[in-house]
Amino acid sequence: MRYHLLLVLCCIISITGTGQNYHAVNGSSYAGSLGTGNNPASIVNTPWPWDITLFGIQAKAVTNILTVRNYSLLTSPAEARYQISNKNEARYANTNYNINLLNARYAFNRNNAVAAGINIRGYTRARSSRFAYVDTLHNLDQFLIQNQENIPLSADVISSHWIEVYGSYARTIWDNDQSRLNAGITVRISRGLAGGYGNLRNGSFELIPGPETKYGVKSLDAFYAYSSNFDKWDNDLSQSTNIRNFITNARAGIAIDLGVEWLLKEGGIRSFNDADDEYWDYTWKIGASVLDIGYNQYKYSSNSRLFSGLKQGVEATDFDQKFGTVNGIRGFNDSAATLFNSVRVPNGLFNVIDPMRAVLNVDRFITQAFYVNAELSLNLSPLAGDQRLYAKELNFITVTPRWETRKFGFYLPAQFNNEKKFWVGAAVKAGPVLLGLHNLGYIFSKKSLQNGGGYLAIVIRPGKKKEVTREKKDRRMQQYQCPVF
């Protein structure tokens, strides 16, 4: 039935929507340009004069809407199966992703550094009231029989995806034998590629007396909207033309990041790499940042709708009949309009607040190349209130022990996120490549693919210049001296 497809579509939209969560290197002095998204001040406390992230990608998702079974990264995808949860519970999905394109960092000296790059980012979150669902249902009446105790029904979804160009600057504020303070700022100019939101409210139903089990719809309000650049897509045009039109018709947004890092030094610390790295060493490093202070804006599509004032006498079977043969969003709008007294087409712009958050990061040097990092991330965007649209970060508490040198690193991040899920991940750095998983269940479990994610980054850094000692120089010069007889 059509409403089966609608439920699955909502699940897919919620999950495929999953910012900068390279947990392994958060707080590390070797993060370089990858550290910009976690704290702009971090780019000045890096031993390399420059580095370039050629490409990076990160994705993370958590949901109880469905479960992927019989599949891990070590098994064949052909064996994978998915199952929509049949539990009687509230449903949620929270996802994010980011793609780094040519992110670069350059240090003018030890006290001043800049960074710049292009990112594509996206956040989606969805939540519903409690409901039960089984995949043998054939119509809305059968669904309502399963959910008599869950009325009224409600659901919300918010999604925001954008491309951004950013520039960062960081400098050392003070530096003495005991401590060093660095501060940084990032300015992001963005274009909202795809945005949308929707909600169902006051979904109330009542049993109609009679020999058959039938339900009448007492009340229902529905609203859905998405960005107008989708309306510019024309299948008769080339893909490159459509993409150009899609981006050209996107709206501009802006955001800033602010951060500080306080390094505490103690005598006797020695770098595992070499004496040149001792300037960057510390016993404690405490970072604080406020990220994504800003928003993205979108123009309403002409297909966005606000439905209210349900007509008298509407039954559940009317929904089955109206939407059973719907073809496209325009057909959906036409069918829905016959069920409501009030139909409005919103116009103008809508804003989605970026996932603004406060991050506290503490990095502790243990011995040689061993460190432990702890991070607390608190969402600030919900402070805007329920009347505003906002994205949220999934991170909450993360603890990462690591062994790390200039060229190699092994990381074991453990995180407890805002959906109350505990994951243990792992990552490895080998030369320019950083590869990690948010959840090792991707390998050791066959039912965890919907909860977790991973990241991959390729970062180019300059090689270490080899210094020739005076003793080596003397030996080389002796090769060209005349023999003594």
Order of alpha helices (4+ residues) and beta strands (2+ residues): alpha-beta-beta-beta-beta-beta-alpha-beta-beta-beta-alpha-beta-beta-beta-alpha-alpha-beta-beta-beta-beta-beta-beta-beta-beta-beta-beta-alpha-beta-alpha
